[in-house]
C-alpha cells in the first residue's frame, strides 16, 4: 500500500515533527515478499572501503578451530560479531540525505522495498598477524641440502605460496615479510627453512672463503663466491646464505655483499648454545669470541630475543631462550615468561614482548597491563599480576 502526501503529513503531525525542519523528500518503506534476515553485514573504515572500491580483494582466513580474521593485501583484522538494538535494513537504491540535497527534490515520495535485515554485524579490529603457525609448518620438513634422503621422499610436507596463504592467518605482505625473517627460501616452488646445521655449513664456507681471500667483510663479491663454492654447494644456496647474513649492493656493475657481524655472531652463539642446557657465562663468552670470524666482536647485545643471562646464579649462566618459541597469545606469553622467572627487569623482558606491541602500543603499556612493578635492590622489576601454576 502506497502512502499519499496527505498521509505522510498526518503522520508527521501525530509524531509532533515540524516539516520545515526536515527534507521535503520522504522514503516510504515496506518489506519485500523476498526479504530475508540471513545477511552478514561488515563494518568497514574509509580506507578499507577505498580498497574495495579500487577493485582489491579481502579474504577471511582461519581453520575450524581458529578465530576467523579478515586480511587485506597488507593488514590483518579480528572479526567480532557486534549486536545492535536497532534493526539494520538493507534497501537497494536508498538515497541518503546528502544525495537528496544534491538532487534538490521537492515534496517527492519514494516507495522503497526492504530487501533484507539483520540485528548484528561484523566489527573489524586491527590485530597482529598470527604467524607462529608459519614457522611450525615449515619446520615440519626443513631443507638439509640436495643430497638429503628427505628430498627423495615425496611424502614429506611442502608448502607453496598459495598453500601458506590458505593456512596462515595473515595478509600476503605480512606472510612474505615473515618468510624473510625466518630466512626461508623458495626451492622448486616450495617455501623451505634450512636446517640450522646446514645453514651454518653454508655460512662457514662463506666466512672461510673470505678469510682465505683476505677480503673485507664489507665487500664480498657474489660472482667469485659462486665460482669458488659452486662445486661444494648449489649456487642458489650460497646466494641465499649471503642474502641472509649480508646486505646486497652493486658497484661498477658487480654485485657485492656487506656481511653483518651481528647476524654472524648471533648465529654462532645459537650453534654453541643449542646443545647445552646452561652455559657458564664467562666460559661461553670466551668460546664464543674464539668461534666467530677474526675481526668480529661478539657482544651480549647481539643475543636479544635469543638467549637469557641469569646474573643471580653463581657463577652467572646463559641459556637459549628464543622468542620464536614462546606463545603467540599475549597472556600466555607473560604466563610462560613468569613461570620461567618470577621477576624480570625491563631490560631482560623487553626483547621477549616487543613483538606483542600493536599499533601505537608500547612495551611500557604491556607491562602495566600484564604485570606488577616493584623495586629490588634499587632496580625496578616486574612480576605476574596473577598466580602462576
Protein Blocks (a to p, Z undefined) as FASTA:
>chain_A
ZZdfklmmmmmmmnopafklpcfbdcdddddfkbcckbccddddfklmmmmmnopacdde
ddfkbccddddfkbccdddddddfbdcdddehiacfklmmmnopghiacddddfbdcfbd
cddddddddfklmmmmmmmmccebjkbmklmmmkbccddfklmmmmpgcdfklmmmmmmm
nopaceehiacdddfklmmmmmmmmmmmmmmnopafklccfklmmmmmmmmpcfklmmmm
mmmmmccddeehiacddddfklmmmmmmmmmmmmpfbdcfklmmmmmmmmpcghiacdfk
lmgokaccdfkbccdddddddfklpcfblklmmmmmmmmpmbacfklmmmmmmmmpcghi
afklmmmmmpccddeehiacdddfbdcZZ
